Amino acid sequence: MKRAHTGPAAGTAARTARRAKKNGWKNIYAPLLGIAACILLILGFAKEPLSALASLFTDTFTSAYYFGNMLNTAALLMVAGTGAAIAIQGGNMNLGGEGQVYLGGYIGCAVLNALHAPAPLACGAALLLACLAGAAMALISAMLRELRGARVLLTSFLVSAAAIPLIDGLITASKHSADTNMLALPYIAEQYRLPQLLPPSPLSPSLFLAGAVCVAAWYLLYRTAAGRRIRLWGAAPQFARYCGYPSAANTCGTTAASGALHALTGFLAVCGTFYTCHKGFYTNMGWNALNVALIAASDPLAVIPTSVLLAWIFTSASRVSLTQGFSFDIAGIVQGVILFSIAVPAAAQSLKSKEDKR
């Protein structure tokens, strides 16, 4: 069996993996296009364009609130981006991140509101249940892939799209009195909230947890036998089958891990940022995490600087939009430009590959 890993097929698999990693870093131009779009919007719509441009590049770092908010956003992107990266490394793409983030936040908030226990016990139980819920949602797509051959890319998006209005309904149904908010669950108790590291910003110790998640995922993927099998399934699935690696274990394992990390992102957002689960808090988290994973070539260590870069772009764009009195959100447009600049070349490459096969 050892010789099977050292023959020509193994060399082909290794070359394929290196090529995939090299091509992935071509997406680094995406955030640059996002910055360019932001600059053009500022020049075209800002009341004071030159002052706004200077603010775009400097003011986030001179304000404790915005700097902390940037790092907090980066922490959430790190966790969810690592989840997206693991799925891609295993040969699948999880487009259900939005619903998984929302579900993790909802389960975590609901459990913390229901329990009246010491913080370590209650938070531990809420964290575990949130991650299990996210993994279970992702496993639906994995099972459909193995049993019916349905693509995870499509089914994960559909499952998420179905889950989001269901969670909205559960939040609305939780209203028990006239003074209860129909748009959110009750706030969690003070003892369950993560402490602020840089008041008045929402920056919390989740930043260090996010970094640890990235390092742990990198070690798993690049320093363990299980990680090599995962990467082989993503780079050369036919060779992985030739080696006898079970497809179900890879599909279920990577998608479940991806769903759990997205749900963890929702839990951290509830405990460290919003202190409640309100409708729409998940917006763009899943798609931005996918952007992070694609720009970083699905490398968990590269997810760290990529998350910080995108968090800076989004935070700075939002700040300029607010201070310059824009009637629209620059950050939303920038997010769309980044995603579009990644998706279009990928789609073109896919079509070209199909034409070549013909």
C-alpha positions in Angstrom: 0.0 0.0 0.0 2.9 2.4 0.7 4.0 2.2 -3.0 0.7 3.5 -4.1 1.5 6.8 -2.5 4.9 7.2 -4.3 4.0 6.3 -7.9 3.1 8.5 -10.8 -0.5 9.0 -9.6 0.8 10.3 -6.3 3.0 12.8 -8.1 0.1 13.9 -10.2 -2.0 14.4 -7.1 0.8 16.5 -5.5 1.2 18.6 -8.6 -2.6 19.2 -8.7 -2.6 20.3 -5.1 0.2 22.7 -5.6 -1.5 24.1 -8.7 -4.8 24.6 -6.8 -3.0 26.5 -4.1 -1.1 28.7 -6.6 -4.3 29.5 -8.5 -6.1 30.3 -5.3 -3.7 33.1 -4.4 -4.7 34.8 -7.7 -7.8 36.0 -5.9 -5.7 38.4 -3.9 -6.6 41.0 -6.5 -10.2 40.9 -5.2 -9.7 43.1 -2.1 -7.7 45.5 -4.2 -10.7 45.9 -6.5 -12.8 46.4 -3.4 -10.5 49.2 -2.3 -10.6 50.7 -5.8 -14.4 50.6 -5.9 -14.5 52.3 -2.5 -12.1 55.1 -3.7 -14.2 55.7 -6.8 -17.4 55.9 -4.8 -15.8 58.4 -2.4 -14.5 60.6 -5.3 -17.9 60.5 -6.9 -20.3 61.0 -4.0 -18.4 62.3 -0.9 -19.0 65.8 0.3 -15.3 66.3 0.9 -13.5 63.6 -1.3 -9.9 64.3 -0.2 -10.8 64.3 3.5 -12.9 61.2 3.1 -10.0 59.4 1.3 -7.6 60.3 4.1 -10.2 59.1 6.6 -10.6 55.8 4.7 -6.9 54.9 5.2 -6.2 56.3 8.6 -9.1 57.0 10.9 -10.0 53.4 11.7 -6.6 53.1 13.4 -6.9 56.3 15.4 -10.3 55.5 17.0 -10.5 52.9 19.8 -14.1 52.1 18.8 -13.5 51.5 15.1 -10.1 49.8 15.6 -11.7 47.4 18.1 -14.7 46.9 15.8 -12.4 46.0 13.0 -10.6 43.4 15.0 -13.9 42.0 16.3 -15.1 41.7 12.7 -11.8 40.0 11.8 -12.3 37.5 14.6 -15.7 36.5 13.3 -14.4 36.2 9.7 -11.5 34.1 10.9 -13.7 31.4 12.5 -16.3 31.4 9.7 -13.6 31.7 7.0 -11.8 28.7 8.5 -15.0 26.7 8.3 -15.4 27.6 4.6 -11.8 26.7 4.0 -12.1 23.3 5.5 -15.1 22.5 3.2 -13.2 23.7 0.1 -10.1 21.7 1.1 -12.3 18.6 1.2 -13.6 19.2 -2.3 -16.9 20.9 -1.4 -18.1 24.4 -1.1 -20.5 25.4 1.7 -22.8 28.1 0.6 -25.0 27.7 3.7 -22.9 29.8 6.0 -25.5 32.5 6.6 -28.1 30.0 7.9 -25.5 28.1 10.0 -24.3 31.4 11.6 -27.9 32.3 12.3 -28.8 28.9 13.7 -25.7 28.9 16.0 -26.6 32.4 17.3 -30.2 31.4 17.9 -29.5 28.1 19.7 -26.8 29.8 21.8 -29.0 32.7 22.8 -32.0 30.5 23.5 -30.0 28.1 25.7 -28.4 30.9 27.7 -31.8 32.5 28.2 -33.3 29.2 29.3 -30.5 28.2 31.7 -29.9 29.7 35.1 -26.6 28.1 35.8 -23.0 29.2 36.5 -21.4 30.9 33.5 -18.9 28.1 32.6 -21.6 25.4 32.6 -24.2 27.4 30.8 -21.8 28.8 28.2 -20.3 25.4 27.6 -23.7 23.8 27.1 -24.8 26.6 24.8 -21.6 26.5 22.8 -21.8 22.7 22.4 -25.4 22.7 21.3 -24.9 25.6 18.9 -22.0 23.8 17.2 -23.9 20.5 17.0 -26.8 22.3 15.4 -24.6 23.9 12.8 -22.9 20.6 12.1 -26.3 18.9 11.8 -27.5 21.5 9.2 -24.4 21.0 7.1 -24.7 17.2 7.4 -28.0 17.4 5.5 -26.1 18.5 2.4 -23.4 15.8 3.0 -25.9 13.0 3.2 -27.7 14.3 0.0 -24.3 14.3 -1.6 -23.5 10.7 -0.7 -27.0 9.3 -1.1 -28.3 11.2 -4.1 -25.2 12.7 -5.7 -26.5 16.3 -5.1 -23.9 19.0 -5.0 -23.1 20.4 -1.6 -22.7 23.8 -3.2 -26.4 23.8 -4.2 -28.0 21.9 -1.3 -26.2 23.9 1.4 -27.6 27.1 0.0 -31.1 25.7 -0.3 -31.1 24.3 3.3 -29.8 27.7 4.6 -32.5 29.6 2.6 -35.1 27.4 4.1 -33.8 27.6 7.7 -33.5 31.4 7.8 -37.2 32.2 7.7 -37.9 29.3 10.0 -35.6 30.9 12.6 -37.2 34.3 12.0 -40.5 32.7 12.8 -39.2 31.1 16.0 -37.9 34.5 17.2 -41.3 36.1 16.5 -43.1 33.2 18.2 -41.0 33.7 21.3 -42.8 37.0 22.1 -44.7 36.4 25.3 -45.7 39.9 26.4 -46.4 43.3 25.0 -42.9 44.6 26.0 -41.1 41.8 24.3 -39.2 42.6 21.1 -40.6 40.7 18.1 -37.3 41.1 16.2 -35.0 39.6 18.8 -34.7 37.1 21.6 -34.3 38.6 25.1 -30.8 39.8 26.0 -28.5 37.3 27.6 -27.5 37.8 31.3 -24.4 39.9 32.0 -22.5 36.9 33.4 -22.8 35.2 30.0 -21.3 38.1 28.0 -17.7 38.1 26.9 -15.7 41.0 28.4 -14.8 44.0 26.3 -11.0 44.3 25.7 -11.1 47.8 24.2 -14.2 49.7 25.3 -16.4 51.1 23.9 -15.8 48.7 21.0 -17.2 45.1 21.1 -13.7 43.6 20.8 -13.6 40.5 23.1 -11.3 37.5 23.8 -13.0 35.8 20.8 -10.1 37.3 18.8 -7.7 34.9 20.5 -10.0 32.0 20.1 -10.4 32.8 16.4 -6.6 32.7 16.0 -6.4 29.4 17.9 -9.1 28.0 15.6 -7.0 29.0 12.5 -3.8 27.5 13.8 -5.5 24.3 14.9 -7.2 23.9 11.5 -3.9 24.5 9.7 -2.2 21.9 11.9 -5.0 19.4 11.1 -4.8 20.0 7.4 -1.1 20.2 6.9 0.5 18.1 9.7 -1.8 15.1 10.2 -2.7 12.1 8.1 -6.3 13.0 8.3 -5.5 16.4 6.9 -3.6 14.9 4.0 -6.6 12.8 3.1 -8.9 15.8 3.2 -6.6 17.8 0.9 -6.2 14.8 -1.4 -10.0 14.6 -1.8 -10.1 18.3 -2.7 -7.1 18.2 -5.1 -7.5 14.7 -6.8 -10.7 12.9 -5.8 -10.1 10.1 -8.3 -6.7 9.4 -6.8 -8.3 9.5 -3.3 -10.7 6.8 -4.4 -7.8 4.8 -5.8 -6.1 5.0 -2.4 -9.3 3.6 -0.8 -10.2 6.6 1.2 -13.9 6.6 2.1 -15.8 9.4 0.4 -18.6 9.5 3.0 -16.1 10.1 5.8 -14.5 13.1 4.0 -17.8 14.7 2.9 -19.5 14.3 6.2 -16.4 15.2 8.3 -15.5 18.4 6.4 -19.0 19.7 5.9 -19.9 19.0 9.6 -16.7 20.9 10.7 -17.6 23.7 8.4 -21.1 24.0 9.7 -19.9 23.8 13.3 -17.4 26.6 12.8 -20.1 28.8 11.1 -22.4 28.1 14.1 -19.5 29.0 16.5 -19.3 32.3 14.7 -22.9 33.0 15.4 -22.5 32.0 19.0 -19.5 34.4 19.4 -21.4 37.2 17.8 -24.2 36.7 20.3 -22.0 36.5 23.4 -19.4 39.1 22.4 -21.1 41.6 20.1 -24.9 41.8 20.1 -25.8 40.0 23.4 -29.0 38.8 21.7 -30.1 37.0 18.6 -31.9 39.4 16.4 -33.2 39.0 12.9 -30.6 39.7 10.3 -27.5 39.8 12.5 -26.0 37.1 10.2 -26.2 39.2 7.1 -23.1 38.9 4.8 -21.2 36.9 7.4 -21.4 33.7 5.4 -20.5 35.3 2.1 -17.7 37.4 3.5 -16.3 34.2 5.1 -16.4 32.5 1.7 -14.5 35.5 0.3 -11.9 35.1 3.0 -11.4 31.4 2.3 -11.1 31.9 -1.5 -8.7 34.8 -1.3 -6.6 32.9 1.3 -6.5 29.8 -1.0 -8.2 27.8 1.7 -5.1 28.0 3.9 -6.2 28.6 7.6 -3.1 30.5 8.4 -3.6 32.8 5.5 -7.2 33.3 6.7 -5.9 35.4 9.5 -4.3 38.3 7.5 -7.0 38.1 4.9 -9.7 38.5 7.6 -8.0 41.5 9.0 -7.6 43.1 5.6 -11.3 42.6 4.7 -12.4 43.7 8.1 -10.4 46.9 7.7 -12.0 47.5 4.3 -15.5 47.0 5.5 -15.1 49.0 8.7 -13.4 51.9 7.0 -16.0 52.0 4.2 -18.8 51.9 6.7 -17.2 54.7 8.7 -16.8 56.9 5.6 -20.3 56.2 4.5 -21.6 57.4 7.9 -19.4 60.5 8.3 -19.9 61.7 4.7 -23.7 61.3 4.8 -23.9 58.8 2.0 -27.5 57.7 1.2 -26.3 54.2 0.6 -23.9 51.8 2.3 -20.5 51.7 0.7 -19.4 48.6 2.5 -22.3 46.6 1.0 -21.2 47.6 -2.5 -17.6 46.8 -1.8 -18.6 43.3 -0.5 -20.4 42.7 -3.7 -17.5 43.8 -5.8 -15.1 41.5 -4.0 -17.5 38.5 -4.3 -18.3 39.3 -8.0 -14.6 39.6 -8.8 -13.9 36.1 -7.4 -17.0 34.4 -8.8 -16.8 35.6 -12.4 -13.3 34.3 -13.1 -14.1 31.0 -11.3 -17.2 30.6 -13.5 -15.3 31.4 -16.6 -12.6 28.9 -15.7 -15.3 26.2 -15.1 -16.9 26.8 -18.5 -13.5 26.7 -20.1 -12.7 23.4 -18.5 -16.0 21.9 -19.7 -15.3 23.1 -23.2 -11.8 21.6 -23.1 -13.3 18.2 -22.1 -15.5 18.3 -25.1 
